[in-house]
Structures are given as C-alpha cells and as structure tokens.
Amino acid sequence: MIPQVQQRSIEELIDRNLTVHHRPIAEIVDRFQNTVIVRALALNDGNITKTAKLLQAHRSTLVHWMEKYGLRGDTAEGEEL
C-alpha cells in the first residue's frame, strides 16, 4: 500500500504537470508518444529515416506510428511513407 502522503503527491503531480486527471492510461501514452514523434521529426527536418534512428525504432514502426497519429514527414527529400 502506498503511504497516504506519497499517494497525494503522486496525484498532485499528475493533476498539475500532466493534466491527465480522469483519463485512461492509453490516452496518456498516445499523447506522449505523439509529442515525442512530432519533436523528433522536427529535430530531423521531417526525415523519417533519421527520426527512426533517433528513436531507436525500425523505420516501418515509425511509419506505422505516424499513420496512427496522422503525421507526415518531409517527402521533399525523396522519402515516402
């Protein structure tokens, strides 16, 4: 059992910093994953291959995630989903 003081601190942290009160964990994970992918794509100028390497994921996995969240990379460099 989590001590009462510690439990309250965890709840306050979630409420304040993550604004996830009363949200399913899957929604929280999806939002976090989407944010990470968007930022990683921005760091790599939309290059899917470089972004996959940065995230230590297979390119096909990144493409799957991008399709899931409706994201697009920079296809001007000849890269296609």
C-alpha positions as protocol buffer text, in pm:
chain_id: "A"
residue {
  index: 1
  type: MET
  ca { x: 0 y: 0 z: 0 }
}
residue {
  index: 2
  type: ILE
  ca { x: 125 y: 349 z: -86 }
}
residue {
  index: 3
  type: PRO
  ca { x: 151 y: 579 z: 216 }
}
residue {
  index: 4
  type: GLN
  ca { x: -117 y: 850 z: 220 }
}
residue {
  index: 5
  type: VAL
  ca { x: 129 y: 1140 z: 185 }
}
residue {
  index: 6
  type: GLN
  ca { x: 307 y: 978 z: -108 }
}
residue {
  index: 7
  type: GLN
  ca { x: -22 y: 892 z: -280 }
}
residue {
  index: 8
  type: ARG
  ca { x: -140 y: 1253 z: -255 }
}
residue {
  index: 9
  type: SER
  ca { x: 191 y: 1376 z: -402 }
}
residue {
  index: 10
  type: ILE
  ca { x: 158 y: 1142 z: -699 }
}
residue {
  index: 11
  type: GLU
  ca { x: -198 y: 1258 z: -765 }
}
residue {
  index: 12
  type: GLU
  ca { x: -94 y: 1624 z: -741 }
}
residue {
  index: 13
  type: LEU
  ca { x: 193 y: 1565 z: -983 }
}
residue {
  index: 14
  type: ILE
  ca { x: -37 y: 1404 z: -1235 }
}
residue {
  index: 15
  type: ASP
  ca { x: -302 y: 1674 z: -1199 }
}
residue {
  index: 16
  type: ARG
  ca { x: -59 y: 1967 z: -1219 }
}
residue {
  index: 17
  type: ASN
  ca { x: 203 y: 1863 z: -1467 }
}
residue {
  index: 18
  type: LEU
  ca { x: 40 y: 1611 z: -1694 }
}
residue {
  index: 19
  type: THR
  ca { x: -321 y: 1730 z: -1688 }
}
residue {
  index: 20
  type: VAL
  ca { x: -440 y: 1372 z: -1714 }
}
residue {
  index: 21
  type: HIS
  ca { x: -693 y: 1360 z: -1432 }
}
residue {
  index: 22
  type: HIS
  ca { x: -961 y: 1103 z: -1512 }
}
residue {
  index: 23
  type: ARG
  ca { x: -806 y: 998 z: -1844 }
}
residue {
  index: 24
  type: PRO
  ca { x: -733 y: 639 z: -1944 }
}
residue {
  index: 25
  type: ILE
  ca { x: -365 y: 542 z: -1941 }
}
residue {
  index: 26
  type: ALA
  ca { x: -380 y: 452 z: -2313 }
}
residue {
  index: 27
  type: GLU
  ca { x: -478 y: 811 z: -2396 }
}
residue {
  index: 28
  type: ILE
  ca { x: -191 y: 946 z: -2186 }
}
residue {
  index: 29
  type: VAL
  ca { x: 59 y: 714 z: -2358 }
}
residue {
  index: 30
  type: ASP
  ca { x: -75 y: 807 z: -2704 }
}
residue {
  index: 31
  type: ARG
  ca { x: -43 y: 1179 z: -2633 }
}
residue {
  index: 32
  type: PHE
  ca { x: 310 y: 1134 z: -2503 }
}
residue {
  index: 33
  type: GLN
  ca { x: 414 y: 917 z: -2799 }
}
residue {
  index: 34
  type: ASN
  ca { x: 264 y: 1163 z: -3047 }
}
residue {
  index: 35
  type: THR
  ca { x: 452 y: 1454 z: -2885 }
}
residue {
  index: 36
  type: VAL
  ca { x: 783 y: 1265 z: -2889 }
}
residue {
  index: 37
  type: ILE
  ca { x: 742 y: 1172 z: -3255 }
}
residue {
  index: 38
  type: VAL
  ca { x: 649 y: 1527 z: -3360 }
}
residue {
  index: 39
  type: ARG
  ca { x: 951 y: 1671 z: -3176 }
}
residue {
  index: 40
  type: ALA
  ca { x: 1186 y: 1405 z: -3315 }
}
residue {
  index: 41
  type: LEU
  ca { x: 1062 y: 1472 z: -3669 }
}
residue {
  index: 42
  type: ALA
  ca { x: 1118 y: 1844 z: -3618 }
}
residue {
  index: 43
  type: LEU
  ca { x: 1474 y: 1782 z: -3494 }
}
residue {
  index: 44
  type: ASN
  ca { x: 1542 y: 1585 z: -3812 }
}
residue {
  index: 45
  type: ASP
  ca { x: 1370 y: 1825 z: -4054 }
}
residue {
  index: 46
  type: GLY
  ca { x: 1099 y: 1566 z: -4118 }
}
residue {
  index: 47
  type: ASN
  ca { x: 1344 y: 1298 z: -4231 }
}
residue {
  index: 48
  type: ILE
  ca { x: 1178 y: 968 z: -4143 }
}
residue {
  index: 49
  type: THR
  ca { x: 1491 y: 752 z: -4159 }
}
residue {
  index: 50
  type: LYS
  ca { x: 1691 y: 983 z: -3931 }
}
residue {
  index: 51
  type: THR
  ca { x: 1397 y: 1015 z: -3693 }
}
residue {
  index: 52
  type: ALA
  ca { x: 1361 y: 637 z: -3668 }
}
residue {
  index: 53
  type: LYS
  ca { x: 1731 y: 610 z: -3583 }
}
residue {
  index: 54
  type: LEU
  ca { x: 1698 y: 881 z: -3319 }
}
residue {
  index: 55
  type: LEU
  ca { x: 1402 y: 699 z: -3162 }
}
residue {
  index: 56
  type: GLN
  ca { x: 1586 y: 366 z: -3194 }
}
residue {
  index: 57
  type: ALA
  ca { x: 1293 y: 219 z: -3384 }
}
residue {
  index: 58
  type: HIS
  ca { x: 1263 y: 46 z: -3718 }
}
residue {
  index: 59
  type: ARG
  ca { x: 1163 y: 281 z: -3994 }
}
residue {
  index: 60
  type: SER
  ca { x: 849 y: 73 z: -4061 }
}
residue {
  index: 61
  type: THR
  ca { x: 749 y: 107 z: -3694 }
}
residue {
  index: 62
  type: LEU
  ca { x: 786 y: 486 z: -3711 }
}
residue {
  index: 63
  type: VAL
  ca { x: 578 y: 493 z: -4029 }
}
residue {
  index: 64
  type: HIS
  ca { x: 309 y: 290 z: -3851 }
}
residue {
  index: 65
  type: TRP
  ca { x: 310 y: 536 z: -3560 }
}
residue {
  index: 66
  type: MET
  ca { x: 297 y: 831 z: -3798 }
}
residue {
  index: 67
  type: GLU
  ca { x: -3 y: 684 z: -3978 }
}
residue {
  index: 68
  type: LYS
  ca { x: -170 y: 619 z: -3641 }
}
residue {
  index: 69
  type: TYR
  ca { x: -137 y: 987 z: -3546 }
}
residue {
  index: 70
  type: GLY
  ca { x: -190 y: 1132 z: -3894 }
}
residue {
  index: 71
  type: LEU
  ca { x: 165 y: 1268 z: -3914 }
}
residue {
  index: 72
  type: ARG
  ca { x: 374 y: 1322 z: -4226 }
}
residue {
  index: 73
  type: GLY
  ca { x: 748 y: 1354 z: -4272 }
}
residue {
  index: 74
  type: ASP
  ca { x: 928 y: 1569 z: -4525 }
}
residue {
  index: 75
  type: THR
  ca { x: 874 y: 1383 z: -4851 }
}
residue {
  index: 76
  type: ALA
  ca { x: 1065 y: 1653 z: -5042 }
}
residue {
  index: 77
  type: GLU
  ca { x: 1384 y: 1458 z: -4974 }
}
residue {
  index: 78
  type: GLY
  ca { x: 1252 y: 1160 z: -5166 }
}
residue {
  index: 79
  type: GLU
  ca { x: 1135 y: 976 z: -4856 }
}
residue {
  index: 80
  type: GLU
  ca { x: 791 y: 832 z: -4871 }
}
residue {
  index: 81
  type: LEU
  ca { x: 581 y: 674 z: -4602 }
}
